[in-house]
Amino acid sequence: MKKCLIIGGGAAGLMCAAKLAKSELPDLQITIIEQKDNIGYKLLASGNGRCNLTNILPCREFCEYGFAKSQARFVRNAIYDFSPAEQLNFFAEHGVEASLVDGFHYFPKSQKSVDILNIFREIISKNNIQILYNQQLKSIITENNLIKSVVLDNQVLECDFLIISCGGESYPLTGSNGKIFPILQQLGISLIDRVPALVGLQTANEAITALAGNVLLNASVYIASEPKLIDRGELLFTRTGVSGPAILDLSGRVNRVLHEGADKLEIVINLNCDYDRDFWHKFFADKRKNFGKKSVRNLLHEFFFLNLVDWLLAENNINFERKISELTKKEELNLVESLTNLKLEIIGNDGFKKAIATAGGVDLNEVDSKTLAAKKFNNLFFAGEVLDIDGRCGGYNLTWAFASGAKVATEIRKLCK
Ligand SMILES: Cc1cc2nc3c(=O)[nH]c(=O)nc-3n(C[C@H](O)[C@H](O)[C@H](O)COP(=O)(O)OP(=O)(O)OC[C@H]3O[C@@H](n4cnc5c(N)ncnc54)[C@H](O)[C@@H]3O)c2cc1C
């Protein structure tokens, strides 16, 4: 009997166990080791308890749009082998249909992530997969280039295959607390420093925090020093800075730059990315000609919430009563610059506690992307967020977790035959 140990009962580990169970290898004993008192805490929390499983993009676009370039190359094999469409079929075959919510994102029809977790619970119980709860992996014992056994809280278990699917460091209360990383480092596996990703950003500009709670529906944002990486979408003002989809997708990169030594950096925001400088200058020219008595404040209020308009006027030293006919050319230039190129200094982020993902983790150079096996140890595999993979918002991270778990199962199946 061969022994397969899966460390971590999150999306990646559970899919790996399920796929292995489905392959009905008579001589394989599967055990999940989970340090929490239950499996799938993060899966349950995902998508606000609704679980954005994946989206409509076909594999190629899914990888290219969802991940940074080097990550896209790495995730390709696993995603093509267990595509977003195949994943939805898998859930449907197990009784959970998905629905397309806004023409792009798939959620379970019930809008309940627990339905996805229940699929795994059922597969686990029907296939006699063992789960050891409240057991933390403490260290890994090797011989030459093989993993021999693992040390848990109060026992040592031998293994033929070891899968590390311990997640990253975000939302540590769900179990992914990062304690796995020093253990991997001891094995000689190189790591990329972890920073929070998909997380709100903090600014030193206290005035802007007065806008907390308000949303821009159609903003675009980029890092001042990296103008090619533009994100678009909703931007939410918070008590510490900015958040919302447009910011979250950029946050991993921002935090990486800050982590590498910058004590602050500037992001540049277009408050409505449908409107560029030309639009606003034409707009002001037209209003000046036809509605000269209207106040700048009221005109801008047609586009933005009043707090923001007042803040913009104050920043540019423009009196709230100023009529459009009285706006000087210099004031107009400054205002248009604020509307289309608002610069905001970022000094930090809301931390791992609130981050949806972790950027960094096991260095992708340590792992064969075709098998997800470690290059240094023949029987060691990685799946999910523990690797240096962080996708955008929109179902990319769960899809990766499921695809990588399935990929590892495929490889172990091959080795067992
Ligand atoms: C609030 C929130 C909402 C999200 N929403 C979405 C969404 O809607 N769509 C989407 O695609 N992605 C979403 N994500 C991201 C997605 O949930 C994760 O990327 C994914 O669940 C990662 O799966 P994983 O199996 O790699 O890790 P995890 O789910 O973190 O599982 C790791 C498991 O390993 C266990 N573990 C860790 N260390 C040890 C150890 N030493 N010994 C034993 N066990 C250990 C942990 O307890 C945990 O159960 C969300 C994340 C968060 C935090």
The ligand as an SDF file (V2000), in Angstrom:
LIG
                    3D

 53 58  0  0  0  0  0  0  0  0999 V2000
  -11.9530   36.4050    1.8900 C   0  0  0  0  0  0  0  0  0  0  0  0
  -11.4780   35.6910    0.6460 C   0  0  0  0  0  0  0  0  0  0  0  0
  -12.3230   35.6100   -0.4480 C   0  0  0  0  0  0  0  0  0  0  0  0
  -11.8770   34.9640   -1.6060 C   0  0  0  0  0  0  0  0  0  0  0  0
  -12.7380   34.8550   -2.6670 N   0  0  0  0  0  0  0  0  0  0  0  0
  -12.3330   34.2170   -3.7830 C   0  0  0  0  0  0  0  0  0  0  0  0
  -13.2350   34.0130   -4.8670 C   0  0  0  0  0  0  0  0  0  0  0  0
  -14.4220   34.3180   -4.7930 O   0  0  0  0  0  0  0  0  0  0  0  0
  -12.7320   33.4220   -6.0080 N   0  0  0  0  0  0  0  0  0  0  0  0
  -11.4300   33.0160   -6.0960 C   0  0  0  0  0  0  0  0  0  0  0  0
  -11.0340   32.5070   -7.1430 O   0  0  0  0  0  0  0  0  0  0  0  0
  -10.5690   33.1550   -5.0580 N   0  0  0  0  0  0  0  0  0  0  0  0
  -11.0080   33.7130   -3.9060 C   0  0  0  0  0  0  0  0  0  0  0  0
  -10.1430   33.8270   -2.8450 N   0  0  0  0  0  0  0  0  0  0  0  0
   -8.8080   33.1880   -2.9340 C   0  0  0  0  0  0  0  0  0  0  0  0
   -8.9730   31.6760   -2.8140 C   0  0  0  0  0  0  0  0  0  0  0  0
   -9.9170   31.3780   -1.8240 O   0  0  0  0  0  0  0  0  0  0  0  0
   -7.6140   31.0310   -2.4570 C   0  0  0  0  0  0  0  0  0  0  0  0
   -6.6690   31.3940   -3.4220 O   0  0  0  0  0  0  0  0  0  0  0  0
   -7.7270   29.5100   -2.4110 C   0  0  0  0  0  0  0  0  0  0  0  0
   -8.7360   29.0970   -1.5150 O   0  0  0  0  0  0  0  0  0  0  0  0
   -6.3850   28.9100   -2.0040 C   0  0  0  0  0  0  0  0  0  0  0  0
   -6.5610   27.5300   -1.8360 O   0  0  0  0  0  0  0  0  0  0  0  0
   -5.3880   26.6620   -1.1970 P   0  0  0  0  0  0  0  0  0  0  0  0
   -5.9420   25.2840   -1.0860 O   0  0  0  0  0  0  0  0  0  0  0  0
   -4.1310   26.8500   -1.9610 O   0  0  0  0  0  0  0  0  0  0  0  0
   -5.1170   27.2660    0.2350 O   0  0  0  0  0  0  0  0  0  0  0  0
   -6.1080   27.4300    1.4950 P   0  0  0  0  0  0  0  0  0  0  0  0
   -7.5240   27.4440    1.0830 O   0  0  0  0  0  0  0  0  0  0  0  0
   -5.5850   28.5630    2.2550 O   0  0  0  0  0  0  0  0  0  0  0  0
   -5.9150   26.0750    2.3050 O   0  0  0  0  0  0  0  0  0  0  0  0
   -4.7200   25.7770    2.9670 C   0  0  0  0  0  0  0  0  0  0  0  0
   -5.0200   24.7990    4.0790 C   0  0  0  0  0  0  0  0  0  0  0  0
   -3.8060   24.3060    4.6200 O   0  0  0  0  0  0  0  0  0  0  0  0
   -3.8790   24.2540    6.0270 C   0  0  0  0  0  0  0  0  0  0  0  0
   -2.4950   24.3450    6.5510 N   0  0  0  0  0  0  0  0  0  0  0  0
   -1.6460   25.3750    6.4210 C   0  0  0  0  0  0  0  0  0  0  0  0
   -0.4640   25.0910    6.9900 N   0  0  0  0  0  0  0  0  0  0  0  0
   -0.5730   23.8510    7.5060 C   0  0  0  0  0  0  0  0  0  0  0  0
    0.3020   23.0210    8.2270 C   0  0  0  0  0  0  0  0  0  0  0  0
    1.5540   23.3920    8.5250 N   0  0  0  0  0  0  0  0  0  0  0  0
   -0.1570   21.7950    8.6200 N   0  0  0  0  0  0  0  0  0  0  0  0
   -1.4240   21.3740    8.3440 C   0  0  0  0  0  0  0  0  0  0  0  0
   -2.2930   22.1570    7.6460 N   0  0  0  0  0  0  0  0  0  0  0  0
   -1.8830   23.3670    7.2400 C   0  0  0  0  0  0  0  0  0  0  0  0
   -4.7570   25.4360    6.3820 C   0  0  0  0  0  0  0  0  0  0  0  0
   -5.3420   25.3070    7.6510 O   0  0  0  0  0  0  0  0  0  0  0  0
   -5.7680   25.4360    5.2480 C   0  0  0  0  0  0  0  0  0  0  0  0
   -6.9060   24.6740    5.5450 O   0  0  0  0  0  0  0  0  0  0  0  0
  -10.5700   34.4230   -1.6620 C   0  0  0  0  0  0  0  0  0  0  0  0
   -9.7280   34.5040   -0.5470 C   0  0  0  0  0  0  0  0  0  0  0  0
  -10.1860   35.1180    0.5920 C   0  0  0  0  0  0  0  0  0  0  0  0
   -9.2870   35.1760    1.8000 C   0  0  0  0  0  0  0  0  0  0  0  0
  1  2  1  0
  2  3  1  0
  2 52  2  0
  3  4  2  0
  4  5  1  0
  4 50  1  0
  5  6  2  0
  6  7  1  0
  6 13  1  0
  7  8  2  0
  7  9  1  0
  9 10  1  0
 10 11  2  0
 10 12  1  0
 12 13  2  0
 13 14  1  0
 14 15  1  0
 14 50  1  0
 15 16  1  0
 16 17  1  0
 16 18  1  0
 18 19  1  0
 18 20  1  0
 20 21  1  0
 20 22  1  0
 22 23  1  0
 23 24  1  0
 24 25  2  0
 24 26  1  0
 24 27  1  0
 27 28  1  0
 28 29  2  0
 28 30  1  0
 28 31  1  0
 31 32  1  0
 32 33  1  0
 33 34  1  0
 33 48  1  0
 34 35  1  0
 35 36  1  0
 35 46  1  0
 36 37  1  0
 36 45  1  0
 37 38  2  0
 38 39  1  0
 39 40  1  0
 39 45  2  0
 40 41  1  0
 40 42  2  0
 42 43  1  0
 43 44  2  0
 44 45  1  0
 46 47  1  0
 46 48  1  0
 48 49  1  0
 50 51  2  0
 51 52  1  0
 52 53  1  0
M  END
$$$$
